[in-house]
Amino acid sequence: MNNIMIVREIRKSFITGKNQLNVLKNINFEVNKGELLMLVGPSGAGKSTLLSIMGGISRPTTGKIILDDTDIYNLDDDKIASLRNKKMGFIFQFHHLLPEFSALENVIIPALINDMRKRDAIEKAKKILITLGLGGRLNHRPSELSGGEQQRVAIARAIINDPDIVFADEPTGNLDKQNAELIHKIIVDLNKNFHQTFVIVTHNEKLASFGDRVIYIDDGEIKDIKKNKQ
């Protein structure tokens, strides 16, 4: 299995008053193409900070994130933003949909930024939303959708540009059990049937159990890496 991203010697520190807070301490691992990789550990362990660094959102204090043989933090901010749009997808605990736009409009925005023709973007977004069970909700705004429906729209938005890797931060943390299990199924299906690579931060033991590997992080360090039996 070929790696799709290399995380090398990542450290992240913050200065608070006269003190230095070391949030991440020499993190090293690789993400394999088509992998469902879980990052787990207690609150405050540094998982979300690490995900943000891997996704090109927050620069590390030191270290490298290598994607397609390129250390992304050698790029300027505009090039990192372009790379995020073309090669990465993001799903958050809170969906972050634009309230004034419909489900369909929210999904096509990354495709339009990526210079896809609007007609093609609409057609592709419709297919994805229908696949996710939202064919009857295309023109509904977020306020007219349930929490589970909103998160499915967020998943559609994350995958419309066929990203190399999707990062998800507690994607079911704000959902009830039934909707959480539906989102679990969608993620697993996208991974197994379409070979979509995922890196997911989660406290949900059920979701973590679906991962190919589980990386345990505590106090800013990797404590263990386990392969799940499939």
C-alpha positions as CSV (number, residue, x, y, z in Angstrom):
1,M,0.0,0.0,0.0
2,N,1.5,3.3,-1.1
3,N,1.7,6.2,1.3
4,I,-0.3,9.3,0.3
5,M,1.0,11.6,3.1
6,I,4.1,11.6,5.3
7,V,4.0,13.3,8.7
8,R,7.6,14.0,9.8
9,E,8.8,15.3,13.2
10,I,5.8,17.6,13.7
11,R,6.0,19.8,16.7
12,K,3.6,22.6,17.7
13,S,4.2,25.0,20.5
14,F,2.5,28.1,21.8
15,I,3.8,30.8,24.0
16,T,1.5,31.6,26.9
17,G,2.9,34.5,29.0
18,K,6.4,33.4,30.0
19,N,5.7,29.7,29.4
20,Q,5.9,27.5,26.3
21,L,3.1,25.0,25.8
22,N,4.2,22.0,23.7
23,V,1.0,20.7,22.1
24,L,2.6,18.3,19.7
25,K,6.0,16.6,20.3
26,N,7.8,14.9,17.4
27,I,4.9,13.2,15.6
28,N,5.9,10.7,12.9
29,F,3.7,8.5,10.7
30,E,2.5,7.9,7.2
31,V,-1.0,7.8,5.7
32,N,-1.5,5.0,3.2
33,K,-3.6,5.5,0.0
34,G,-7.1,4.2,0.5
35,E,-6.7,3.9,4.3
36,L,-9.3,4.7,7.0
37,L,-7.0,6.0,9.7
38,M,-8.3,7.0,13.2
39,L,-6.7,9.4,15.6
40,V,-8.0,8.8,19.1
41,G,-7.0,9.9,22.6
42,P,-8.3,12.1,25.5
43,S,-9.5,15.7,25.0
44,G,-6.6,18.1,24.9
45,A,-4.2,15.5,23.6
46,G,-3.4,17.4,20.4
47,K,-5.5,15.4,17.9
48,S,-7.4,18.3,16.4
49,T,-4.2,20.4,16.2
50,L,-2.5,17.6,14.4
51,L,-5.4,17.3,11.9
52,S,-5.3,21.0,11.3
53,I,-1.6,20.9,10.5
54,M,-2.0,17.8,8.2
55,G,-4.8,19.7,6.4
56,G,-2.7,22.8,5.7
57,I,-4.8,25.0,8.0
58,S,-2.3,25.6,10.8
59,R,1.5,25.7,10.3
60,P,3.6,23.5,12.6
61,T,6.4,25.0,14.7
62,T,8.8,22.6,13.1
63,G,8.4,19.5,10.9
64,K,7.1,18.5,7.5
65,I,3.8,17.4,5.9
66,I,4.7,15.8,2.6
67,L,1.9,15.3,0.0
68,D,2.8,14.3,-3.6
69,D,6.6,14.6,-2.7
70,T,6.0,18.2,-1.7
71,D,6.4,19.6,1.8
72,I,3.2,21.7,1.8
73,Y,4.7,24.2,4.3
74,N,7.3,25.2,1.9
75,L,4.5,26.7,-0.2
76,D,3.0,30.2,0.4
77,D,-0.4,30.6,1.8
78,D,-2.2,31.0,-1.5
79,K,-0.6,27.8,-2.9
80,I,-1.5,25.9,0.3
81,A,-5.1,27.1,-0.1
82,S,-5.2,25.9,-3.7
83,L,-3.8,22.5,-2.7
84,R,-6.4,22.2,0.1
85,N,-9.2,22.8,-2.5
86,K,-7.8,20.4,-5.1
87,K,-6.5,17.6,-3.0
88,M,-8.1,17.7,0.4
89,G,-11.6,17.5,1.8
90,F,-12.8,18.5,5.3
91,I,-15.7,17.4,7.5
92,F,-16.1,19.0,10.9
93,Q,-18.2,18.2,14.0
94,F,-20.3,21.3,13.1
95,H,-21.1,21.2,9.4
96,H,-20.2,24.8,8.6
97,L,-22.6,25.0,5.8
98,L,-23.4,28.5,4.4
99,P,-27.0,29.2,5.7
100,E,-28.1,31.4,2.8
101,F,-27.4,28.7,0.2
102,S,-29.2,25.4,-0.6
103,A,-27.7,22.0,-0.1
104,L,-26.8,21.8,-3.7
105,E,-25.3,25.3,-3.8
106,N,-23.2,24.5,-0.7
107,V,-21.8,21.3,-2.3
108,I,-20.8,23.0,-5.7
109,I,-18.8,25.8,-4.1
110,P,-15.5,23.9,-3.9
111,A,-16.0,22.6,-7.4
112,L,-16.5,26.2,-8.7
113,I,-13.4,27.4,-6.9
114,N,-11.6,24.5,-8.6
115,D,-12.7,25.9,-12.0
116,M,-15.2,23.2,-12.8
117,R,-18.0,24.4,-15.1
118,K,-21.1,25.2,-13.2
119,R,-23.2,22.8,-15.2
120,D,-20.8,20.0,-14.5
121,A,-20.5,20.9,-10.9
122,I,-24.3,20.8,-10.5
123,E,-24.6,17.5,-12.2
124,K,-21.9,15.9,-10.1
125,A,-23.2,17.4,-6.8
126,K,-26.7,16.1,-7.6
127,K,-25.3,12.6,-8.2
128,I,-23.4,12.6,-4.9
129,L,-26.3,14.0,-2.9
130,I,-28.7,11.4,-4.4
131,T,-26.2,8.7,-3.5
132,L,-26.2,10.0,0.1
133,G,-30.0,9.8,0.2
134,L,-30.6,13.5,-0.2
135,G,-32.2,13.6,-3.7
136,G,-35.3,15.2,-2.3
137,R,-33.5,17.8,-0.3
138,L,-31.3,19.5,-3.0
139,N,-32.9,22.9,-2.7
140,H,-33.4,23.0,1.0
141,R,-31.3,25.4,3.1
142,P,-29.4,24.1,6.1
143,S,-32.0,25.4,8.5
144,E,-34.5,23.1,6.7
145,L,-32.4,20.0,7.2
146,S,-31.9,17.8,10.2
147,G,-28.4,17.5,11.8
148,G,-27.8,14.2,10.0
149,E,-28.8,15.6,6.7
150,Q,-26.6,18.7,7.2
151,Q,-23.6,16.4,7.9
152,R,-24.3,14.4,4.7
153,V,-24.3,17.6,2.8
154,A,-20.9,18.4,4.4
155,I,-19.6,15.0,3.3
156,A,-20.8,15.6,-0.3
157,R,-19.0,19.0,-0.2
158,A,-15.8,17.3,1.1
159,I,-15.7,14.8,-1.7
160,I,-16.9,16.7,-4.8
161,N,-13.4,17.5,-6.0
162,D,-12.3,13.8,-5.7
163,P,-9.7,14.7,-3.0
164,D,-6.6,12.6,-2.3
165,I,-7.5,12.6,1.4
166,V,-10.4,13.7,3.6
167,F,-9.9,14.9,7.1
168,A,-12.8,14.6,9.6
169,D,-12.8,16.1,13.1
170,E,-15.4,14.4,15.3
171,P,-17.8,14.0,12.3
172,T,-20.5,12.3,14.5
173,G,-19.8,14.2,17.7
174,N,-22.9,16.4,17.4
175,L,-25.3,13.7,16.2
176,D,-27.7,11.3,17.9
177,K,-27.0,7.6,17.8
178,Q,-29.1,6.8,14.7
179,N,-27.6,9.6,12.6
180,A,-24.1,8.9,13.9
181,E,-24.4,5.3,12.7
182,L,-25.6,6.4,9.3
183,I,-22.6,8.7,9.0
184,H,-20.4,5.8,10.0
185,K,-21.8,3.7,7.3
186,I,-21.4,6.4,4.7
187,I,-17.7,6.9,5.6
188,V,-17.0,3.2,5.6
189,D,-18.8,2.8,2.2
190,L,-16.8,5.7,0.6
191,N,-13.6,4.1,1.9
192,K,-14.3,0.5,0.9
193,N,-16.2,1.0,-2.3
194,F,-14.5,4.1,-3.7
195,H,-11.1,3.8,-1.9
196,Q,-11.4,7.3,-0.4
197,T,-8.6,7.9,2.1
198,F,-9.8,9.3,5.4
199,V,-8.0,10.6,8.5
200,I,-10.6,10.9,11.3
201,V,-10.3,12.3,14.8
202,T,-12.9,10.7,17.0
203,H,-13.9,9.8,20.6
204,N,-16.5,7.4,19.2
205,E,-15.3,3.8,19.9
206,K,-17.7,2.3,17.3
207,L,-16.3,4.6,14.5
208,A,-12.8,4.0,15.6
209,S,-13.3,0.2,15.3
210,F,-13.9,0.6,11.6
211,G,-10.4,2.0,11.0
212,D,-7.6,0.1,9.3
213,R,-5.3,1.6,11.9
214,V,-5.8,3.5,15.1
215,I,-3.2,6.0,16.3
216,Y,-3.4,6.7,20.1
217,I,-2.3,10.2,21.0
218,D,-1.8,11.6,24.5
219,D,0.0,14.6,25.8
220,G,1.1,15.5,22.3
221,E,2.8,12.2,21.6
222,I,1.9,9.0,19.8
223,K,1.6,6.3,22.5
224,D,0.5,3.4,20.3
225,I,-0.5,2.4,16.7
226,K,-2.7,-0.6,16.3
227,K,-4.1,-2.3,13.2
228,N,-7.7,-3.3,13.5
229,K,-8.7,-6.8,12.4
230,Q,-10.9,-6.6,9.3
